[in-house]
Amino acid sequence: MTKFSAGTVAWAIDPTDAHDERPVIILSHEKRPFSSVECTVMCLGTGAKNYDHYSPELEDDYLSGVSFTNTTYLMPWALYTIPPGAIQTGKASGELTEKGERFVKKALISLFSV
């Protein structure tokens, strides 16, 4: 079984059930307990700017090895634990750059802000 590093950007079966599949950022897999059955991800979306929640744009310089055709946004409130088998290993994937990692961390911290 492939274990994904934190910061991997990949496609997965959509845990929100809004689509068949969705891009996600792996937040925790290889260094977590029960990694054979659990992987924590943050969902990405193209319509998230329309929500009443903080959803910053994921710019190209935050990514390495993958890019998106449409403007894509972080959905920091959409955190899910999914089975590793839900990650589509046959599709394009990449990783966050160092700048991208800082960006995602700030988005996660925003969940604790008033």
N, C-alpha and C positions, 0 to 999 in steps of 0.2 A: 504494500500500500504506500502510495506517495504521501509524505507529510509535508505540508506547505509552511513556508516561513512567514512570519508576521510581515505584512507589507506586500504580500503577493496580491496582484490584481488579476482576477479570473472571472469566468462565467460560471454560474451555478443555476440549478433549478431554482426558480424564484420562490424564496421563503415567504414572500408577501402574498403569493397567489394572484398578483395583478397581471403577470405575464408567464409565458412558459419558462423563460430563463431571464437572468438579469446579471449585470456585472456586479461584483462584490470585491471588497478588500478583506483579505484574511487578517484578522486581528490576533488570533491565537489558535494554533494547532499543534505544531511540532513540540512545543514545550508545555503542554497542558496535560492534566490528568485525563484519562479516558480518551486520548487522542485517536484511538482506533474507531471510536463511534461519535466523537464530537469535534466540531470546528466552529469557532466564533467568527462571524463576519459582520461587516457594515455594508448595507446595500447602497448602490449608486442608482441614480435615475436621471432621466432627461426632462421630466416634468416637475421635479421637486421645487423649482423656483416658484411655483404657483401655490405651494403649501404655506400655512401660517406658522411654519417652523423654520429655524435657521437651517439653511441648505446652501452652503458655499459652493461656488463653481470649482470643479476639478480641472485646473489648467494643464496644458501639455507638459510644462516644465516640472510638474509634480510626478510625472510618469516616466518610466524607462521600459522600452521593449514593447509597448502597447500604446495605442491612441484610439480615440473615439471619433466617429464621424460627426455625431451630434454633440452639442453642448451637454456636458454631464455634471451632475451635482452630487455632493456627498449627502447622505441621509443619516446624520449622526444619531437620530432617534430610532432608526431601523436597524437594530442590532439583533442578530439571531444566532442561535446555536443550531447548526445543521450537521447532518452526517457527511463525512468527507466524500462519500460516493456521490453526493449531489453536485460536486464541483466537476465541471466539464473539462476534463484533461485534454480533449482533442481540439479545443478551441484556443484562439490566441490568448496569451496571458503575458503579464509583465510584472513590474514591481514599482513601488513608490520610490522616488528619489529621496535623498536626505531632506530636501525642502518639502517634499510631499509628506514624509513621515511627521515632520513638525506641524504641517497643515492639518493632518488628520488628528493629531494629539490635541491641537487647539480646539478642533470641532468637538471632540469628545469632552474636553473640559467645559465647553460651553453648556453642556447638559446640566452642570452644577451651578451655573450662573443664574442670577435673578434677573 
